[in-house]
């Protein structure tokens, strides 16, 4: 008997993860917030620092356990189409949460405070933001403020 015998008459199916971009306003728990030195292979990012956080949609949300990420190259001072740098975008998020910073020390203090928060977020996707390789809409979000209640992580295995 060959290990390939089970393939006789089998029609392969495309593997999918079942996770599609979602839309929801709800509470999200801060899993981490940090500044990281770039460790990858892309020459253009070597020597750069990234402001990163991960949020987890809280228990009670339709998409509880789903994760949202932000990663901004804060070393890059090039403004976007609206004239904002990545550091200014980070400042906007912090200001939305009632925090401000003027240097790395005060940014780290603000980050420490954020790490204890439950945030109110608007998760969305748009046809304007698609993965270049797959053509699938990219999950986006906006931080709206601090949630009224401390959120709980959903029980069980949380999806990515």
C-alpha positions as CSV (number, residue, x, y, z in Angstrom):
1,X,0.0,0.0,0.0
2,X,1.4,3.4,-1.0
3,X,1.0,6.6,1.1
4,X,-0.5,8.1,-2.1
5,X,-3.4,5.6,-2.3
6,X,-5.6,8.0,-0.4
7,X,-5.4,10.5,-3.2
8,X,-7.1,8.3,-5.7
9,X,-10.4,10.0,-6.5
10,X,-9.6,12.9,-4.2
11,X,-10.2,16.4,-5.6
12,X,-7.9,18.9,-3.8
13,X,-9.5,22.1,-2.3
14,X,-7.8,25.5,-2.0
15,X,-6.7,26.1,1.6
16,X,-8.2,29.2,3.2
17,X,-7.9,30.6,6.7
18,X,-11.5,31.7,6.9
19,X,-10.5,35.1,8.2
20,X,-11.7,38.0,6.1
21,X,-11.3,41.7,6.9
22,X,-14.1,42.8,9.2
23,X,-16.0,46.0,10.1
24,X,-16.9,46.7,13.7
25,X,-16.8,49.5,16.3
26,X,-15.9,48.1,19.6
27,X,-13.5,47.7,22.5
28,X,-10.0,46.4,22.0
29,X,-7.4,45.4,24.6
30,X,-3.8,46.5,24.1
31,X,-1.8,43.3,23.9
32,X,1.5,45.2,23.5
33,X,2.9,48.6,22.5
34,X,6.6,49.0,21.8
35,X,9.4,50.5,19.7
36,X,11.5,48.0,17.8
37,X,14.7,48.3,15.9
38,X,14.2,46.9,12.4
39,X,15.6,43.4,12.2
40,X,14.6,42.4,8.6
41,X,16.4,42.1,5.3
42,X,15.1,45.1,3.5
43,X,18.0,47.6,3.1
44,X,15.6,50.6,3.0
45,X,14.6,49.9,6.6
46,X,17.9,49.0,8.2
47,X,18.7,51.4,11.0
48,X,15.0,52.3,11.4
49,X,12.8,52.2,14.5
50,X,9.2,51.1,14.3
51,X,6.4,52.1,16.7
52,X,4.2,49.0,16.9
53,X,1.1,47.8,18.8
54,X,-1.3,44.9,18.7
55,X,-4.9,45.1,19.8
56,X,-7.3,42.2,20.5
57,X,-11.0,42.7,20.1
58,X,-12.6,42.3,23.5
59,X,-15.1,39.8,24.7
60,X,-18.6,40.8,23.7
61,X,-17.5,42.1,20.2
62,X,-18.8,40.3,17.1
63,X,-15.1,39.7,16.2
64,X,-13.8,38.9,19.7
65,X,-10.3,37.7,19.7
66,X,-9.4,39.1,16.3
67,X,-6.2,41.2,16.3
68,X,-5.4,44.6,14.9
69,X,-1.9,45.9,14.3
70,X,-0.2,49.2,13.7
71,X,3.4,49.5,12.6
72,X,4.9,52.9,11.8
73,X,8.5,53.6,10.8
74,X,9.1,56.5,13.1
75,X,12.6,57.1,11.7
76,X,11.1,58.0,8.3
77,X,10.4,61.7,8.2
78,X,8.8,61.7,4.7
79,X,5.2,63.1,4.9
80,X,2.3,61.2,3.4
81,X,-0.3,62.7,0.9
82,X,-1.9,64.7,3.8
83,X,1.5,66.1,4.9
84,X,1.8,64.0,8.1
85,X,4.9,62.0,9.1
86,X,4.6,58.7,10.8
87,X,5.7,60.3,14.1
88,X,2.9,62.8,13.7
89,X,0.5,60.0,13.2
90,X,1.7,58.3,16.4
91,X,1.3,61.7,18.2
92,X,-2.3,61.9,16.8
93,X,-3.2,58.5,18.3
94,X,-1.6,59.4,21.7
95,X,-3.5,62.8,21.7
96,X,-6.7,61.0,21.0
97,X,-6.0,59.0,24.1
98,X,-5.3,62.1,26.2
99,X,-1.5,61.7,26.0
100,X,1.3,63.8,24.6
101,X,5.0,63.4,24.1
102,X,7.9,65.5,23.0
103,X,10.9,63.1,23.1
104,X,11.7,59.4,23.4
105,X,11.4,59.4,27.2
106,X,7.9,60.9,27.2
107,X,6.8,58.7,24.4
108,X,7.9,55.6,26.4
109,X,5.9,56.9,29.4
110,X,2.8,57.4,27.1
111,X,3.3,53.9,25.7
112,X,3.4,52.4,29.2
113,X,0.0,54.1,30.0
114,X,-1.5,52.9,26.7
115,X,-0.4,49.3,27.5
116,X,-2.9,49.3,30.4
117,X,-5.8,50.7,28.4
118,X,-8.9,49.2,26.6
119,X,-9.4,51.3,23.5
120,X,-12.5,52.1,21.5
121,X,-11.7,51.3,17.8
122,X,-13.3,51.4,14.4
123,X,-12.2,48.4,12.4
124,X,-12.8,48.6,8.7
125,X,-11.4,47.7,5.3
126,X,-11.6,49.5,2.0
127,X,-11.1,48.8,-1.7
128,X,-8.4,51.5,-1.5
129,X,-6.2,49.3,0.7
130,X,-5.4,46.0,-0.9
131,X,-2.5,43.6,-0.5
132,X,-0.3,43.9,-3.5
133,X,0.3,40.2,-3.8
134,X,-3.1,38.7,-3.1
135,X,-5.5,41.6,-4.0
136,X,-7.4,41.0,-0.7
137,X,-8.5,44.1,1.2
138,X,-6.2,45.0,4.1
139,X,-7.7,45.2,7.6
140,X,-7.5,48.8,8.9
141,X,-8.6,50.5,12.1
142,X,-8.8,53.9,13.8
143,X,-8.4,54.5,17.5
144,X,-11.5,56.5,18.6
145,X,-10.5,56.9,22.3
146,X,-10.5,55.1,25.6
147,X,-13.3,52.5,26.1
148,X,-15.8,53.2,28.9
149,X,-15.1,49.8,30.5
150,X,-12.1,47.7,30.9
151,X,-12.4,44.9,28.3
152,X,-11.8,41.2,28.8
153,X,-10.0,38.9,26.5
154,X,-12.3,36.2,25.1
155,X,-11.8,32.7,26.5
156,X,-10.2,30.0,24.5
157,X,-7.8,30.1,21.6
158,X,-7.8,33.5,20.0
159,X,-7.4,33.7,16.3
160,X,-4.6,35.8,14.9
